[in-house]
Amino acid sequence: MQTPLTQLRSTETREAIVVPEGETLTLYADHCKAFTKDDQLEIANVPCKVIHIAEHFVQVKPHSTADWPAEATIHQHQAHTTPEDMCQALDAYWTQFWTKQPDPPPSDLGDILQYVPAQMHSKRCAAVSAYCLTALRNFLRMQRQDWKTLLNEISAAYQTAAQQAAEWLHLCNWTHTEPDIQPGLYQAVHAVDMQGAPLSFYTDGSCQFPAHPNESYSTYSVIIDTATDDAEREQHAKHYATGQHMPCTLCSLAVARTPGEQRIHRAELYAIVYICERFQNTIVHTDSAVTLAAIRRCQNTSNPDTLHDMEDLDLVLRLWVTLHTGNRQFLKVKAHAEEDSQVPWLTLYHRLGNKRANDVAITANEFLLAPLVQEMQDMHKDLAAQRHHLAQLLRYHLEVIRRHAELKFIKQQEEATTLPEQALPTRQAVFHKLCQYQADPCWSRVAPQVQELRHCTWGPTLTAKLQDWCNQIRWPTNRTDDEIQNAGLTWIEMVLSFMIFARCFLPVKRPGQEGVMMLTPIQSFAALKAYDVKLSELANLFAIFCKQLQDLQDTPIFPEVERGLVRSLYIQGAAFFSSGFRIRAVVPFQTEVLSSLQPYLLRHRGRAFVDIPEFPIEPDEAMFLQVKSELRQSWDSRTAMTHKAARRITDWYSLHEGGWKW
């Protein structure tokens, strides 16, 4: 029995629609909170009971569905409309509303649907209708907003062609079938294969719009070599060199669209899997180094579980099974080199085989399943236009930002010429204020009850130094209007202070001997330059270091201070703000840090801090050797150890009252 879409009217819900879902009905309404569980309702004169309540819908279960009417309408209009219908209806309505100002404004779906062409009323989509009705009411509540905002909201209801067809394309791509070989040809080739004679094949793939995976489409081709021996192949190559006639011994065996993701490497791999699953004694020529690498990896393992990190795993596993049966050879052939006459004739013949496979794949990709090709090309044009509009919008925003900066600079120059000279703080005056800055009263740090600092990625020695450094920072407890306090404290100033305090450069991430990422200790300024360490890199790593220190104990290392871009370096002469804390603290060796940054910022240019300033550090040789001995493991293994320790701290906190939670 067909259960219809039914309208419910009551004083609590005003308007709602019900969508059948198995033995229950889902009631979409505005005021679902007015219901309570086990409420008794009547829907189309059928008694029902509420079984579940949510914010925008209620699930009810009828006592019996035997008396459901065959049809139900909303204001004499069928509510089975598609999103495209609703978009057209909304567009038509709002055009009418803003040009003719209908009075009174529509109050429900029926009044809106009068703008929809009559032929659209026959379309069926109950669940979408429920969604559209809810969305429609949201539009109606916005009548008093200005026209531009309203247009933007209506535009959001539309989708690009690629978005509308995404699910259909996904289904279509994964249901492409493998081509059948003509029975007579297959029997002849199979007979040769059963005799143990090797069969020679050439494979290639073609992919249109490979840089855009949502619009790309691909094919693969398999060419069989019917020449009897190398002498015949050389003869055909000579004929091609003189007359440009493709050898007649290179015959198309199979060509098809690639099932699954539409990528060139998958197409080329699929062609080889197609051959290996049908024939036992094969020689396959391909121009794909990626495919040959995948084949070698399959050949070199006896356990398919080791292949699970590979791309196109479904094809890789199929290939692994076939490689352990029969006799297989896979040869690399140079692509698009058939015009090179300075090669042996046999090499030229193999390149012609690759050219034949390439040409067949390209032709098939252009003409096989022409309606699909046209659909994909239309999508590509549509998305290309959308990308162009987005790029133009971003260019506009960048131009606005640039122009805003120019006007701000002009305004500052004008103010500088009008204000008296003594009213403008000089760099030297700012420097003296920063050096003399004090925090009083100071924030008191609570001693941790539990900690696992030995598991920090930077090692226990350097972590202990960081703990001592944090204990010596003086944070103000009272927020004032003081210009220096509100200038903030950057991570750059903090990392310089810490390195002077610890008498050790901060280790940085660099590849080790086997390419594995390691924390590399730095012994001198020359080593900083040799490893191409940037000042911004040190600041970022130090922020991570502090975060780990915090995660490995149960009390805060810093007070609750807002973070973001701060003015500290900007007022010292930098061209831009830097990240840090919005309130300034007094750090160890504050004067030394400021003295190092003063000449550095004077000569600094650009939008990033790259060079390392000269700062007064006296490296401790013994500490360097100790840190070096502690950082022998890889970055991944050390950070994994840190995360496990941090989870233990979190678990401890959850089991104890008090403490502090990051």
C-alpha positions in Angstrom: 0.0 0.0 0.0 1.3 3.5 -0.9 1.5 5.8 2.1 1.0 9.4 0.9 2.6 12.7 1.8 0.2 14.2 4.2 -0.4 17.7 5.6 -1.1 18.2 9.3 -2.8 21.4 10.6 -3.1 22.2 14.2 -2.8 25.3 16.5 0.5 24.1 17.8 2.3 23.5 14.5 0.5 25.9 12.1 1.8 24.1 9.0 3.7 20.9 8.7 4.2 18.0 6.3 4.7 14.3 7.0 7.1 12.0 5.2 6.6 8.2 5.4 9.6 6.2 6.6 8.8 2.5 6.9 6.3 2.0 9.7 6.8 5.5 11.2 6.1 9.0 9.9 8.4 12.0 10.2 6.5 15.2 10.8 8.5 18.4 9.8 7.1 21.4 11.6 8.1 24.8 13.1 7.2 24.2 16.7 8.1 20.6 17.5 8.9 21.4 21.1 5.2 21.8 21.7 4.9 18.0 21.5 5.6 15.6 24.2 6.3 11.9 23.9 3.3 9.6 23.7 1.1 12.5 22.5 -2.0 11.3 20.6 -2.4 13.0 17.1 -4.7 12.7 14.2 -3.0 12.8 10.7 -5.5 12.6 7.8 -8.1 11.3 10.3 -5.7 8.4 11.4 -4.8 8.2 15.1 -1.0 8.4 15.7 1.3 8.4 18.7 4.5 10.6 19.1 7.6 8.3 19.6 10.5 10.8 19.1 10.9 14.5 19.3 13.7 16.7 17.8 14.2 20.4 17.1 12.6 20.5 13.6 10.8 17.2 13.3 8.7 14.7 15.2 8.5 11.0 14.5 5.0 9.4 15.0 3.7 5.9 14.6 0.1 5.4 13.3 -2.1 2.9 15.2 -3.1 1.6 11.8 -2.3 2.6 8.2 -5.3 0.8 6.7 -7.4 4.0 6.3 -4.7 6.3 4.8 -6.2 8.3 1.9 -4.8 7.8 -1.6 -3.9 11.4 -2.1 -3.1 14.4 0.1 -2.2 17.9 -1.0 -1.1 21.2 0.5 -3.4 24.1 -0.5 -4.4 22.1 -3.6 -0.8 21.9 -4.8 1.2 18.7 -4.8 4.3 19.2 -2.7 6.5 16.8 -4.7 8.9 19.4 -6.1 12.7 19.3 -6.7 15.2 21.8 -5.5 15.4 23.3 -9.0 11.6 23.9 -8.9 11.9 25.6 -5.6 14.7 27.8 -6.8 12.7 28.9 -9.8 9.7 29.5 -7.7 11.6 31.6 -5.1 13.3 33.5 -7.9 10.0 34.2 -9.6 8.3 35.1 -6.3 11.0 37.6 -5.2 11.1 39.2 -8.6 7.3 39.7 -8.3 7.6 40.8 -4.6 10.1 43.6 -5.3 8.5 44.8 -8.5 4.8 44.7 -7.7 4.8 44.3 -3.9 2.0 41.7 -3.6 -0.3 42.2 -0.7 -0.6 40.2 1.5 2.7 38.4 1.3 2.5 34.6 0.8 2.3 32.6 4.0 2.8 29.0 2.9 4.0 26.7 0.2 0.8 26.9 -1.8 1.1 30.7 -2.4 4.7 30.3 -3.6 4.0 27.4 -5.9 1.6 29.5 -7.9 4.7 31.0 -9.5 5.9 27.5 -10.6 5.0 26.4 -14.1 2.1 23.9 -14.0 4.2 21.1 -15.7 6.6 21.1 -12.8 3.9 20.1 -10.3 4.0 16.5 -11.4 7.6 15.9 -10.1 7.9 13.7 -7.0 10.4 14.2 -4.2 8.7 14.1 -0.7 11.8 14.4 1.5 13.1 17.4 -0.6 9.7 19.0 -0.3 9.9 19.0 3.5 13.3 20.6 3.3 12.2 23.2 0.8 9.2 24.1 2.9 11.4 24.8 5.9 13.9 26.7 3.8 11.0 28.7 2.3 9.7 29.9 5.6 13.2 31.1 6.5 13.1 33.2 3.3 9.7 34.6 4.2 11.0 35.8 7.6 13.7 37.8 5.8 11.3 40.1 3.8 12.4 43.2 5.6 16.1 42.8 4.9 17.7 44.8 2.1 17.6 43.6 -1.5 21.3 42.8 -1.8 21.4 40.5 1.2 18.2 38.8 0.0 19.8 38.2 -3.4 22.8 36.7 -1.8 20.6 34.3 0.2 18.7 33.2 -2.9 21.9 32.7 -4.8 23.1 30.3 -2.1 20.2 28.0 -3.0 21.6 27.3 -6.4 24.3 24.7 -7.1 26.8 24.3 -9.9 26.3 21.5 -12.4 29.2 19.5 -10.8 27.6 19.8 -7.4 24.2 18.7 -8.6 25.7 15.7 -10.5 28.4 14.6 -8.0 26.6 11.5 -6.8 25.5 10.5 -10.3 29.1 10.9 -11.6 30.5 8.9 -8.7 28.1 6.1 -9.4 28.7 6.3 -13.2 32.5 6.2 -12.8 32.4 3.1 -10.6 30.0 1.2 -12.8 32.0 1.4 -16.0 32.3 -2.2 -17.4 35.4 -3.9 -18.6 35.3 -4.5 -22.4 34.8 -7.9 -24.0 37.3 -9.2 -26.5 35.8 -10.4 -29.8 35.2 -14.2 -29.3 37.2 -15.2 -32.4 40.1 -13.0 -31.5 40.1 -14.1 -27.9 40.1 -17.8 -28.9 43.1 -17.3 -31.2 45.1 -15.3 -28.6 44.2 -17.7 -25.9 45.4 -20.7 -27.9 48.8 -19.0 -28.4 48.9 -18.3 -24.7 48.2 -21.9 -23.8 51.1 -23.0 -25.9 53.4 -21.0 -23.6 54.4 -18.5 -26.3 54.7 -15.0 -24.9 52.1 -12.4 -25.9 53.3 -8.8 -26.5 51.1 -5.9 -25.5 51.3 -2.1 -25.4 49.2 -0.2 -22.9 48.4 3.5 -22.3 45.8 5.7 -20.8 44.3 9.1 -21.4 42.8 11.6 -19.0 41.1 14.9 -19.8 41.2 17.7 -17.2 43.6 15.7 -14.9 44.2 18.7 -12.6 40.4 18.9 -11.8 39.4 15.5 -10.2 35.7 16.5 -10.1 35.5 16.9 -13.9 38.2 14.6 -15.2 37.4 11.5 -17.3 39.8 8.8 -18.5 40.2 5.7 -20.7 42.7 3.0 -21.2 43.7 1.0 -24.3 45.4 -2.4 -24.9 47.2 -3.0 -28.1 48.4 -6.6 -29.1 51.4 -7.2 -31.2 50.7 -9.9 -33.8 54.1 -9.9 -35.4 55.7 -13.3 -35.5 59.4 -12.3 -34.8 61.7 -9.4 -34.4 62.7 -9.5 -38.1 59.1 -8.7 -39.0 59.0 -5.9 -36.4 62.1 -4.3 -37.8 60.7 -4.5 -41.3 57.5 -2.7 -40.2 59.6 0.0 -38.4 61.6 0.6 -41.6 58.4 1.0 -43.6 57.1 3.5 -41.0 60.4 5.5 -41.2 60.0 5.9 -45.0 56.3 6.1 -45.5 54.8 7.0 -42.1 52.4 4.0 -42.2 51.6 2.5 -38.8 52.5 -1.2 -38.6 49.4 -3.4 -39.4 50.6 -5.9 -36.7 49.6 -3.5 -33.9 46.0 -4.3 -33.3 43.6 -2.8 -30.8 42.5 -5.5 -28.4 40.5 -3.6 -25.8 39.6 0.0 -25.0 37.2 1.3 -22.3 36.5 4.0 -19.8 38.3 3.6 -16.4 36.2 2.3 -13.6 36.7 4.2 -10.3 38.6 7.4 -9.9 39.4 9.2 -13.1 43.2 9.5 -13.1 45.8 8.8 -15.7 47.9 6.5 -13.4 44.8 4.4 -12.6 43.9 4.1 -16.3 47.4 2.9 -17.1 47.4 0.4 -14.2 43.9 -0.8 -15.1 45.1 -1.7 -18.7 47.9 -3.9 -17.2 45.5 -5.6 -14.7 43.1 -6.3 -17.6 45.9 -8.1 -19.5 47.3 -10.1 -16.6 43.9 -11.4 -15.5 43.2 -12.9 -18.9 46.5 -14.2 -20.1 49.4 -16.1 -18.4 52.5 -15.5 -20.6 52.7 -11.7 -21.3 55.2 -9.0 -22.2 53.8 -5.6 -21.4 55.3 -2.4 -22.7 54.3 0.8 -21.0 55.6 4.4 -20.7 54.4 4.8 -17.1 57.2 4.8 -14.5 54.6 5.0 -11.7 52.9 1.8 -12.9 56.2 0.0 -13.2 57.1 1.0 -9.7 53.8 -0.4 -8.4 54.4 -3.6 -10.3 57.9 -4.0 -8.8 56.6 -3.5 -5.3 53.9 -6.2 -5.9 56.6 -8.6 -7.3 58.9 -8.0 -4.3 56.4 -8.9 -1.5 54.8 -12.2 -0.6 52.3 -10.6 1.8 49.6 -8.3 0.3 49.1 -6.6 3.7 52.3 -4.6 3.0 50.6 -3.0 0.0 47.8 -1.3 1.9 49.4 2.1 1.8 49.5 2.2 -2.0 47.2 4.2 -4.3 44.5 2.3 -6.2 44.6 -0.5 -3.7 41.8 -2.4 -5.4 43.8 -2.7 -8.6 47.1 -3.4 -6.8 45.6 -6.4 -4.9 44.2 -7.8 -8.2 47.6 -7.3 -9.8 49.4 -9.0 -6.9 47.3 -12.1 -7.4 48.1 -12.4 -11.1 51.8 -11.7 -10.8 52.2 -15.0 -8.9 50.9 -17.0 -11.9 52.3 -17.4 -15.4 55.4 -15.7 -16.9 55.4 -11.9 -16.8 57.7 -9.3 -18.3 57.2 -5.5 -18.0 59.3 -3.2 -20.1 59.6 0.6 -20.1 59.2 2.3 -23.5 59.9 6.0 -24.1 56.8 8.0 -24.8 56.3 10.4 -27.7 59.7 9.5 -29.3 58.6 7.7 -32.5 60.2 10.4 -34.6 63.7 9.7 -33.3 65.5 8.0 -36.2 68.7 7.4 -34.2 67.5 4.3 -32.5 67.5 0.6 -33.4 64.6 -0.5 -35.6 63.2 -2.8 -32.8 63.2 0.1 -30.4 61.4 2.2 -32.9 58.8 -0.5 -33.3 58.1 -0.6 -29.5 57.7 3.2 -29.5 55.2 2.8 -32.4 53.3 0.3 -30.2 53.2 2.9 -27.5 52.1 5.6 -29.9 49.3 3.3 -31.2 48.1 2.7 -27.6 48.2 6.4 -26.8 46.3 7.4 -30.0 43.6 4.8 -29.3 43.2 5.9 -25.7 43.0 9.6 -26.7 40.4 8.9 -29.4 38.3 6.8 -27.1 38.4 9.4 -24.3 37.1 12.0 -26.8 34.3 9.9 -28.4 33.5 6.9 -26.2 30.1 7.5 -24.5 29.7 10.9 -26.1 26.8 12.1 -23.8 29.0 11.6 -20.8 31.9 13.4 -22.4 29.6 16.4 -23.2 28.3 16.4 -19.6 31.8 16.4 -18.2 32.9 19.2 -20.6 29.9 21.3 -19.6 30.8 20.8 -15.9 34.3 21.8 -16.6 33.2 25.0 -18.3 30.8 25.8 -15.4 33.4 25.2 -12.7 36.0 27.1 -14.7 33.7 30.1 -14.8 33.1 29.7 -11.0 36.8 29.6 -10.4 37.3 32.7 -12.5 34.6 34.6 -10.6 36.2 33.5 -7.3 39.6 34.5 -8.4 38.3 37.9 -9.4 36.6 38.3 -6.1 39.9 37.5 -4.2 41.8 39.9 -6.4 39.3 42.5 -5.5 39.8 41.8 -1.8 43.5 42.0 -2.2 43.3 45.2 -4.0 41.0 46.6 -1.3 43.5 45.6 1.4 46.4 47.1 -0.6 44.5 50.3 -1.1 43.5 50.4 2.6 47.2 50.1 3.6 48.1 52.9 1.2 45.5 55.2 2.6 46.5 54.3 6.2 50.1 55.1 5.3 49.1 58.5 3.8 47.1 59.3 6.8 50.0 58.5 9.1 52.3 60.7 7.0 49.9 63.6 7.2 49.5 63.2 11.0 53.3 63.1 11.3 53.6 66.4 9.5 50.9 68.1 11.6 51.9 66.9 15.1 54.8 68.6 16.9 58.0 66.6 16.8 58.1 66.1 20.5 54.7 64.4 20.5 55.9 61.5 18.3 57.7 58.7 20.2 61.0 57.8 18.6 62.4 54.3 18.4 64.9 55.2 21.1 62.2 56.4 23.4 60.2 53.2 22.8 63.4 51.1 23.5 63.9 52.8 26.8 60.3 52.3 27.9 60.5 48.6 27.0 63.7 48.2 28.9 62.3 49.9 32.0 59.0 48.0 31.9 58.1 46.2 35.1 55.2 44.0 36.1 53.8 44.7 39.5 51.9 42.9 41.1 53.0 39.6 39.5 51.1 36.5 38.8 52.0 33.6 41.0 52.4 30.2 39.4 51.0 27.1 41.3 53.4 24.2 41.7 52.4 21.2 39.7 51.1 18.1 41.5 52.0 15.7 38.7 54.3 16.0 35.7 56.0 13.9 33.0 58.6 16.4 31.7 61.1 13.6 30.8 58.8 12.6 27.9 58.9 16.0 26.2 60.1 15.9 22.5 63.0 18.3 23.2 64.5 16.0 25.9 64.5 16.3 29.7 67.5 18.6 30.0 66.2 21.4 27.7 62.7 20.9 29.2 64.0 21.4 32.7 65.6 24.7 31.5 62.3 25.8 30.0 60.5 25.0 33.3 63.0 27.2 35.1 62.7 30.0 32.5 58.9 30.0 32.9 59.2 30.3 36.6 61.3 33.5 36.2 58.8 35.3 33.9 56.9 38.1 35.6 53.3 38.4 34.3 51.2 41.4 35.5 48.0 40.6 37.2 46.2 43.9 36.5 45.4 45.0 33.0 46.0 48.7 32.6 46.0 51.3 29.8 49.8 51.3 29.7 51.0 51.5 26.1 53.9 49.1 26.7 51.8 46.5 28.6 49.2 46.5 25.8 52.0 46.2 23.1 52.2 42.5 24.1 55.0 39.9 24.0 56.0 38.0 20.9 57.2 34.5 20.5 60.3 35.9 18.8 61.3 37.8 21.9 60.5 34.8 24.1 62.6 32.3 22.1 65.6 34.7 22.1 65.2 35.2 25.9 65.1 31.4 26.4 68.2 30.7 24.3 70.2 33.3 26.2 68.9 31.9 29.5 69.5 28.3 28.6 72.9 29.0 27.0 71.8 26.7 24.2 70.3 27.2 20.7 66.8 25.7 20.3 67.1 22.4 18.3 65.2 22.4 14.9 63.5 19.8 12.7 65.7 18.6 9.9 66.0 15.4 7.9 68.5 12.8 9.3 70.9 10.6 7.4 68.1 8.3 6.1 65.7 11.2 5.3 63.8 10.7 8.6 62.8 14.0 10.4 64.9 14.6 13.5 65.4 17.3 16.1 68.9 18.6 15.3 70.9 20.4 18.0 72.5 23.7 17.0 76.0 24.5 18.3 76.8 27.9 16.9 75.6 30.8 14.7 77.4 29.2 11.8 75.3 26.0 12.3 72.2 28.1 12.3 73.2 29.5 8.9 74.3 26.1 7.5 70.9 24.6 8.4 69.1 27.6 6.9 67.2 28.3 10.2 64.8 31.2 10.1 63.8 33.4 13.0 60.1 32.7 12.4 60.9 28.9 12.5 62.5 29.2 15.9 59.5 31.1 17.2 57.0 28.5 15.9 59.0 25.6 17.3 59.3 27.4 20.7 55.5 27.8 20.8 55.2 24.0 20.2 57.8 23.4 22.9 55.8 25.5 25.4 52.6 23.8 24.5 54.2 20.4 25.2 55.5 21.6 28.5 52.0 22.7 29.4 50.4 19.4 28.4 52.9 17.4 30.5 51.8 18.9 33.8 48.6 19.7 35.6 49.1 23.4 36.3 49.4 26.3 33.9 52.9 27.6 32.9 51.4 31.0 31.8 48.3 32.9 33.1 45.2 33.1 31.0 46.3 35.8 28.6 44.7 36.4 25.2 46.9 35.5 22.2 47.0 36.8 18.7 48.9 39.4 16.6 50.6 41.9 18.9 52.3 45.3 18.4 55.5 44.6 20.4 57.9 44.4 17.4 55.9 46.9 15.4 56.5 49.7 17.8 60.2 48.8 17.7 60.4 49.3 14.0 59.0 46.1 12.3 56.7 46.5 9.3 54.0 44.2 10.6 52.5 42.7 13.7 53.7 39.3 15.1 52.0 36.5 17.0 52.3 36.3 20.8 50.5 37.3 24.0 48.3 40.4 24.2 49.8 41.5 27.6 53.5 42.1 28.0 55.5 40.2 30.6 59.0 40.7 31.9 61.2 37.9 30.5 64.8 37.0 31.6 67.5 39.0 29.9 64.9 41.5 28.7 67.4 44.3 28.0 69.7 41.9 26.1 66.8 40.8 23.9 65.7 44.3 23.1 69.2 45.4 22.4 69.6 42.6 19.9 66.4 43.4 18.1 66.9 47.1 17.9 69.6 47.1 15.0 68.0 44.0 13.5 64.6 45.7 13.0 66.3 48.8 11.8 67.7 47.0 8.8 64.9 44.4 8.4 62.9 44.4 5.2 60.2 42.1 3.9 57.0 40.4 5.2 58.7 37.7 7.3 61.5 37.3 9.8 64.1 35.2 8.1 67.6 36.1 9.3 68.7 35.4 12.9 69.7 38.6 14.9 73.0 38.5 16.7 72.2 38.0 20.4 74.6 37.6 23.4 74.6 33.8 23.9 77.4 31.8 25.6 76.8 28.2 24.4 77.4 25.6 27.1 79.4 22.8 25.4 78.4 20.2 28.1 74.8 21.0 27.7 74.9 20.8 23.9 76.4 17.3 24.2 73.8 16.2 26.7 70.9 17.5 24.5 72.4 15.8 21.5 72.6 12.5 23.3 68.9 12.8 24.2 67.6 13.6 20.7 68.6 10.4 18.9 65.1 9.2 18.1 63.0 10.5 15.2 60.6 13.4 15.5 57.6 11.2 15.0 58.6 8.7 17.6 59.4 11.4 20.2 56.2 13.3 19.6 54.2 10.1 19.9 55.8 9.5 23.2 54.9 13.0 24.3 51.3 12.6 23.3 51.0 9.4 25.3 52.4 11.1 28.4 50.0 14.1 27.8 47.1 11.7 27.7 48.2 10.2 31.1 48.2 13.7 32.6 44.7 14.3 31.2 43.5 11.0 32.6 45.0 11.8 36.0 43.2 15.2 36.0 39.9 13.6 35.2 40.2 11.3 38.2 41.2 14.0 40.7 39.4 17.1 41.9 41.1 20.5 41.6 44.1 21.1 39.5 44.0 22.9 36.3 42.8 21.9 32.8 44.4 23.3 29.7 
